[in-house]
Amino acid sequence: MTVIALAEIADQIRGVSYAKADVVDRPAEGFLPVLRANNITDDGLSFDDLVYVRAEKVSAKQQVRSGDIVIAASSGSISVVGKAAQAEHDLGMGFGAFCKVVRPSPKVHARYIGHFFKTRDYRRRMSALAAGANINNLKNEHIDEIEIPLPTLDEQKRIAGILDQADELRRKRQRAIDRLNQLGQAIFHEMFGDPVTNPKGFLIKKLGEVGILDRGVSKHRPRNDPALLGGEHPLIQTGDVANADGYIRNFTSTYSDLGLKQSRKWPSGTLCITIAANIGKTAILNIDACFPDSVVGFTPGTDTNAEYVQFWMSRVQKRLEEIAPQSAQKNINLAILRELPIPMPARALQDEFQKLIGVIETRKATFRAAEEGSEALFSSLQHRAFQGEL
């Protein structure tokens, strides 16, 4: 199989530069939507949280076309640089200066090239190349010099078709989980109504009155002392809470015995609430774990349970972000959390809700296991496809 440099089969397009005066945060006449790095996800392009730039700032060449691959080219986070997603049709929108577009030539199959940008080998290479002192950047030559195995056009189409099917299977599993998450929210609304307007007239209490709120403990920053890390005690960070999908079952960092001595271990069943960076994100511990002071642990009292408070928090989370004081980064404190007004339905009603959520979580676990199998299959097929083995 021929191996060819990307520069021979695709063009790079630079992103749109604009001043603050040229942008608004909602659709307006004379403005075009512009994608940014946060719109690039592993499941494709997201059209949430767009900005809108004066149309004259976006050239025709800078409007995203069908088959274009949008890449996050610059970011303060190495995990973001190199993220890529392909447009499935002409979008009529631009992309920002911290992004690039790779536009495949008509002489190759765009979906085949797009799948290459989803491979782990590509992401690992981009992360290694992009590492910089202050901000991580992909240069034009990093992209141009990528070497891609290039079979015949018919073979490219065949391989892309196989990968499309495997990718769709993976996405179906995730969509099923998303629907179950929506079902949980719908059940909450049906049983309790809007927690802000409290249409069912439940008794209002303060969050601090219905359970114990305490900040996590980390007397010394782990990154300043490697001896604190690497043991058997799970260490949960704000990102783990924000990405947990309701329950924290896994962990990537651990404390040593020394690390545990300067921290505190919270029991399974504790509701974790983030109070810095990701404000008001929640997840329930399914393991005993430590966490730093950027996370608060909530232990329910006799009036409530963790699932009810978790779903209530998800409905008021945006409000928490709005009221959070901002210094170097947004954060809230225990005083704010303890004073939050929370409707208190009868405990029996809350426990009925908890049981329904348990049924949903059991179903999600089945789909999650299937999703992991689909992910493994997709990853294996990707690797084989670009090794000439598919």
C-alpha positions as CSV (number, residue, x, y, z in Angstrom):
1,M,0.0,0.0,0.0
2,T,1.3,3.5,-0.9
3,V,2.0,5.8,2.0
4,I,1.6,9.5,1.2
5,A,2.1,12.8,3.0
6,L,-1.1,14.6,3.9
7,A,0.0,17.7,2.1
8,E,-0.2,15.9,-1.2
9,I,-3.9,15.0,-0.8
10,A,-5.4,17.8,1.4
11,D,-5.2,21.5,1.9
12,Q,-5.0,23.3,5.3
13,I,-7.2,26.3,5.9
14,R,-6.5,28.8,8.7
15,G,-9.2,29.8,11.1
16,V,-11.0,33.2,11.4
17,S,-9.3,35.9,13.4
18,Y,-11.7,38.5,14.9
19,A,-11.7,41.2,17.5
20,K,-14.1,41.4,20.5
21,A,-16.1,44.1,18.7
22,D,-16.8,41.6,15.8
23,V,-18.5,38.9,17.8
24,V,-21.8,38.3,19.6
25,D,-23.0,35.3,21.5
26,R,-26.3,34.7,19.7
27,P,-27.6,34.6,16.1
28,A,-27.9,38.1,14.5
29,E,-28.3,39.4,11.0
30,G,-25.0,39.9,9.2
31,F,-23.2,37.4,11.5
32,L,-22.1,33.8,10.9
33,P,-21.6,31.1,13.5
34,V,-18.0,30.1,14.2
35,L,-16.8,26.8,15.6
36,R,-14.2,26.7,18.4
37,A,-12.1,23.9,20.0
38,N,-14.9,23.2,22.5
39,N,-17.2,22.3,19.5
40,I,-14.9,19.5,18.5
41,T,-15.9,16.2,20.3
42,D,-15.0,12.5,19.9
43,D,-18.6,12.0,18.6
44,G,-18.4,14.7,15.9
45,L,-19.0,18.5,15.8
46,S,-21.2,20.0,18.5
47,F,-23.2,23.1,17.7
48,D,-23.7,24.2,21.3
49,D,-22.1,27.3,22.7
50,L,-21.3,28.9,19.3
51,V,-20.1,32.4,18.8
52,Y,-21.2,34.6,15.9
53,V,-18.8,36.8,13.9
54,R,-19.4,39.5,11.4
55,A,-19.9,37.7,8.0
56,E,-17.3,39.9,6.2
57,K,-14.7,38.4,8.5
58,V,-15.3,34.9,7.3
59,S,-14.1,34.2,3.7
60,A,-15.9,31.7,1.5
61,K,-12.8,29.4,1.9
62,Q,-13.1,29.6,5.7
63,Q,-16.7,28.3,5.7
64,V,-16.8,24.6,6.7
65,R,-17.7,22.3,3.8
66,S,-18.8,18.7,3.6
67,G,-15.9,16.4,4.3
68,D,-13.8,19.1,6.0
69,I,-11.9,17.9,9.1
70,V,-11.9,20.6,11.9
71,I,-8.9,20.4,14.2
72,A,-8.1,22.0,17.5
73,A,-4.7,23.5,16.7
74,S,-3.9,25.5,19.9
75,S,-4.9,25.2,23.5
76,G,-3.6,25.5,27.0
77,S,-4.5,21.8,27.4
78,I,-2.4,19.2,25.7
79,S,-5.4,16.9,25.8
80,V,-7.4,19.2,23.5
81,V,-4.7,19.8,20.8
82,G,-5.2,17.6,17.8
83,K,-8.9,16.8,18.5
84,A,-10.6,16.4,15.2
85,A,-14.1,16.0,13.8
86,Q,-15.4,15.8,10.3
87,A,-18.3,17.9,8.8
88,E,-21.0,15.6,7.3
89,H,-22.4,18.4,5.1
90,D,-21.8,22.1,4.2
91,L,-22.3,24.0,7.5
92,G,-22.5,27.6,6.4
93,M,-20.3,28.5,9.4
94,G,-16.6,29.4,10.0
95,F,-14.0,28.2,12.5
96,G,-11.9,30.2,14.9
97,A,-8.2,31.1,14.8
98,F,-7.3,28.4,17.3
99,C,-8.6,25.7,14.8
100,K,-7.5,24.5,11.4
101,V,-9.5,22.8,8.7
102,V,-8.0,19.9,6.7
103,R,-9.9,19.8,3.3
104,P,-9.3,16.5,1.5
105,S,-8.7,16.6,-2.2
106,P,-11.5,15.3,-4.6
107,K,-9.1,12.6,-5.7
108,V,-9.3,10.8,-2.3
109,H,-12.3,9.6,-0.3
110,A,-13.0,12.2,2.4
111,R,-14.5,9.8,4.9
112,Y,-11.4,7.5,4.7
113,I,-9.2,10.5,5.6
114,G,-11.6,11.6,8.3
115,H,-11.4,8.2,10.0
116,F,-7.6,8.5,10.1
117,F,-8.0,11.6,12.3
118,K,-10.0,9.5,14.9
119,T,-7.2,7.0,15.4
120,R,-5.2,6.8,18.7
121,D,-2.0,6.8,16.7
122,Y,-2.8,10.2,15.3
123,R,-3.8,11.7,18.7
124,R,-0.7,10.3,20.3
125,R,1.5,11.8,17.6
126,M,-0.2,15.2,17.7
127,S,0.1,15.4,21.5
128,A,3.8,14.7,21.3
129,L,4.4,17.2,18.5
130,A,2.3,20.0,20.0
131,A,3.9,20.2,23.5
132,G,5.0,23.8,24.1
133,A,6.2,25.9,27.0
134,N,3.1,28.1,27.5
135,I,0.5,27.0,25.0
136,N,0.4,23.8,22.9
137,N,0.4,24.4,19.2
138,L,0.1,22.4,16.0
139,K,2.2,23.9,13.2
140,N,1.3,23.6,9.5
141,E,4.2,21.2,9.0
142,H,2.9,18.9,11.8
143,I,-0.2,18.4,9.7
144,D,1.3,18.5,6.2
145,E,3.9,15.8,7.2
146,I,1.5,13.3,8.5
147,E,1.9,10.1,6.5
148,I,-1.3,8.2,5.6
149,P,-1.6,4.7,4.0
150,L,-3.5,5.3,0.7
151,P,-5.0,2.3,-1.1
152,T,-7.0,2.7,-4.3
153,L,-10.1,4.9,-4.2
154,D,-12.4,1.9,-4.3
155,E,-10.5,0.4,-1.4
156,Q,-10.7,3.7,0.6
157,K,-14.5,3.6,0.1
158,R,-14.8,0.0,1.3
159,I,-12.7,0.7,4.4
160,A,-14.6,3.9,5.2
161,G,-17.9,2.0,4.9
162,I,-16.8,-0.7,7.4
163,L,-15.6,2.0,9.9
164,D,-18.8,4.0,9.4
165,Q,-20.8,1.0,10.4
166,A,-18.7,0.3,13.5
167,D,-18.8,4.0,14.5
168,E,-22.6,4.0,14.1
169,L,-22.9,1.0,16.4
170,R,-20.7,2.8,19.0
171,R,-22.8,5.9,18.7
172,K,-26.1,4.0,19.1
173,R,-24.9,2.6,22.5
174,Q,-24.1,6.2,23.6
175,R,-27.4,7.5,22.4
176,A,-29.2,4.8,24.4
177,I,-27.3,6.0,27.6
178,D,-28.2,9.6,26.8
179,R,-31.9,8.7,26.5
180,L,-31.8,7.0,29.9
181,N,-30.2,10.1,31.4
182,Q,-33.0,12.2,29.9
183,L,-35.5,9.7,31.3
184,G,-34.1,10.3,34.8
185,Q,-34.5,14.0,34.4
186,A,-38.1,13.6,33.1
187,I,-39.0,11.4,36.1
188,F,-37.6,14.0,38.4
189,H,-39.6,16.8,36.8
190,E,-42.8,14.7,36.8
191,M,-42.5,13.8,40.5
192,F,-41.1,17.1,41.9
193,G,-41.6,19.8,39.3
194,D,-39.2,22.7,38.7
195,P,-37.0,23.0,41.8
196,V,-36.7,26.7,41.4
197,T,-40.4,27.7,41.2
198,N,-41.5,24.7,43.4
199,P,-45.0,24.4,41.8
200,K,-45.9,21.5,44.1
201,G,-45.4,23.7,47.2
202,F,-42.9,21.4,49.0
203,L,-41.4,22.7,52.2
204,I,-38.2,24.7,51.6
205,K,-35.1,24.1,53.7
206,K,-31.5,25.1,53.4
207,L,-29.1,22.5,51.9
208,G,-27.0,22.8,55.1
209,E,-30.1,21.7,57.1
210,V,-30.7,18.4,55.4
211,G,-27.2,17.0,55.4
212,I,-23.6,17.6,56.2
213,L,-21.4,19.5,53.8
214,D,-17.6,19.4,54.2
215,R,-14.8,20.3,51.8
216,G,-12.3,17.7,50.8
217,V,-8.9,17.7,52.4
218,S,-5.5,18.1,50.7
219,K,-3.1,19.8,53.0
220,H,-0.3,19.6,50.5
221,R,-0.6,19.8,46.7
222,P,0.2,16.3,45.3
223,R,2.1,17.8,42.3
224,N,4.5,19.4,44.7
225,D,5.4,16.1,46.5
226,P,5.3,12.9,44.4
227,A,5.6,10.9,47.6
228,L,1.9,11.6,48.3
229,L,0.9,9.7,45.2
230,G,0.9,6.2,43.8
231,G,-0.6,4.1,46.5
232,E,-3.9,2.2,46.9
233,H,-6.2,5.1,48.1
234,P,-8.4,6.5,45.2
235,L,-8.0,10.2,44.7
236,I,-10.9,11.9,42.9
237,Q,-10.4,15.3,41.2
238,T,-13.0,17.9,39.9
239,G,-12.7,16.5,36.3
240,D,-13.5,13.0,37.6
241,V,-16.7,14.3,39.1
242,A,-17.7,16.3,36.1
243,N,-17.2,13.3,33.7
244,A,-18.6,10.6,35.9
245,D,-22.1,10.2,34.5
246,G,-23.7,10.2,37.9
247,Y,-21.6,7.7,39.8
248,I,-17.9,7.5,40.4
249,R,-16.8,3.9,39.8
250,N,-13.3,4.4,38.4
251,F,-10.2,6.5,39.2
252,T,-6.9,7.4,37.6
253,S,-5.0,8.9,40.5
254,T,-4.3,7.5,44.0
255,Y,-2.7,8.6,47.2
256,S,0.0,6.7,49.1
257,D,-0.4,6.0,52.8
258,L,1.5,9.3,53.3
259,G,-1.0,11.1,51.0
260,L,-3.9,9.7,52.9
261,K,-2.5,11.0,56.2
262,Q,-2.8,14.6,54.9
263,S,-6.2,14.0,53.4
264,R,-9.5,12.3,54.3
265,K,-11.2,9.3,52.8
266,W,-15.0,9.6,52.2
267,P,-17.3,6.6,52.2
268,S,-19.2,5.2,49.2
269,G,-22.5,6.9,48.9
270,T,-21.1,10.4,49.5
271,L,-22.4,13.0,47.0
272,C,-19.4,14.9,45.5
273,I,-20.0,18.6,44.5
274,T,-17.4,20.6,42.6
275,I,-16.9,24.1,43.8
276,A,-14.0,25.3,41.5
277,A,-13.5,25.3,37.8
278,N,-16.5,23.0,37.1
279,I,-19.0,24.7,39.4
280,G,-21.8,22.5,40.8
281,K,-21.1,19.3,39.0
282,T,-22.0,16.2,41.0
283,A,-21.4,12.5,41.2
284,I,-22.1,9.9,43.9
285,L,-19.1,7.8,45.1
286,N,-19.4,4.1,44.4
287,I,-16.0,3.6,46.1
288,D,-14.3,5.0,49.2
289,A,-12.1,7.8,48.0
290,C,-10.2,11.0,48.9
291,F,-10.7,14.3,47.2
292,P,-9.2,17.8,47.4
293,D,-10.7,21.0,48.7
294,S,-12.1,21.9,45.3
295,V,-14.7,19.2,45.9
296,V,-17.3,19.2,48.7
297,G,-18.8,16.0,50.2
298,F,-22.5,15.9,51.0
299,T,-23.7,13.3,53.5
300,P,-27.5,13.2,53.5
301,G,-29.5,13.4,56.7
302,T,-32.8,11.8,57.5
303,D,-34.8,14.2,55.3
304,T,-33.3,13.3,52.0
305,N,-31.1,10.9,49.9
306,A,-28.1,11.5,47.6
307,E,-29.9,10.8,44.4
308,Y,-32.6,13.4,45.0
309,V,-30.1,16.1,45.9
310,Q,-27.9,15.2,42.9
311,F,-30.8,15.6,40.5
312,W,-31.8,18.8,42.2
313,M,-28.3,20.1,41.9
314,S,-28.2,19.4,38.2
315,R,-31.3,21.6,37.8
316,V,-29.8,24.6,39.7
317,Q,-26.2,24.2,38.4
318,K,-26.4,27.0,35.9
319,R,-27.6,29.3,38.6
320,L,-24.6,28.4,40.8
321,E,-22.3,29.3,37.9
322,E,-23.9,32.7,37.6
323,I,-23.5,33.6,41.3
324,A,-20.0,32.1,41.7
325,P,-17.4,34.8,42.6
326,Q,-14.5,35.0,40.1
327,S,-10.9,35.7,41.0
328,A,-8.3,33.6,39.1
329,Q,-11.1,31.1,38.4
330,K,-14.8,30.9,39.3
331,N,-15.5,29.1,42.6
332,I,-18.1,28.9,45.3
333,N,-17.8,28.2,49.0
334,L,-19.5,26.2,51.8
335,A,-21.4,29.2,53.0
336,I,-23.1,29.6,49.5
337,L,-23.9,25.9,49.3
338,R,-25.3,25.7,52.9
339,E,-27.7,28.5,52.2
340,L,-29.1,27.1,49.0
341,P,-32.9,26.7,49.2
342,I,-34.0,23.1,48.4
343,P,-37.6,21.8,48.2
344,M,-38.1,18.9,50.6
345,P,-40.7,16.4,49.3
346,A,-41.7,13.6,51.7
347,R,-38.9,11.2,52.2
348,A,-41.0,8.3,50.9
349,L,-41.4,10.1,47.6
350,Q,-37.7,10.8,47.4
351,D,-37.0,7.1,48.1
352,E,-39.4,6.1,45.4
353,F,-37.4,8.3,43.0
354,Q,-34.2,6.8,44.2
355,K,-35.4,3.3,43.4
356,L,-36.4,4.4,39.9
357,I,-33.0,5.9,39.3
358,G,-31.5,2.5,40.5
359,V,-33.5,0.7,37.8
360,I,-32.2,3.2,35.2
361,E,-28.6,2.8,36.4
362,T,-28.9,-1.0,36.1
363,R,-30.0,-0.6,32.5
364,K,-27.3,2.0,31.8
365,A,-24.7,-0.5,33.1
366,T,-25.9,-3.0,30.5
367,F,-25.6,-0.4,27.7
368,R,-22.3,0.8,29.1
369,A,-20.8,-2.7,28.9
370,A,-22.0,-3.0,25.3
371,E,-20.6,0.4,24.5
372,E,-17.2,-0.6,25.8
373,G,-17.3,-3.6,23.5
374,S,-18.3,-1.3,20.6
375,E,-15.4,1.1,21.4
376,A,-12.9,-1.8,21.5
377,L,-14.2,-3.1,18.2
378,F,-14.0,0.3,16.5
379,S,-10.5,1.0,17.8
380,S,-9.3,-2.4,16.6
381,L,-10.8,-1.9,13.2
382,Q,-9.3,1.6,12.9
383,H,-5.9,0.2,13.8
384,R,-6.2,-2.6,11.3
385,A,-7.5,-0.3,8.5
386,F,-4.5,2.0,8.6
387,Q,-2.1,-0.9,8.9
388,G,-3.3,-2.4,5.7
389,E,-4.9,-5.4,7.5
390,L,-8.6,-4.7,6.9
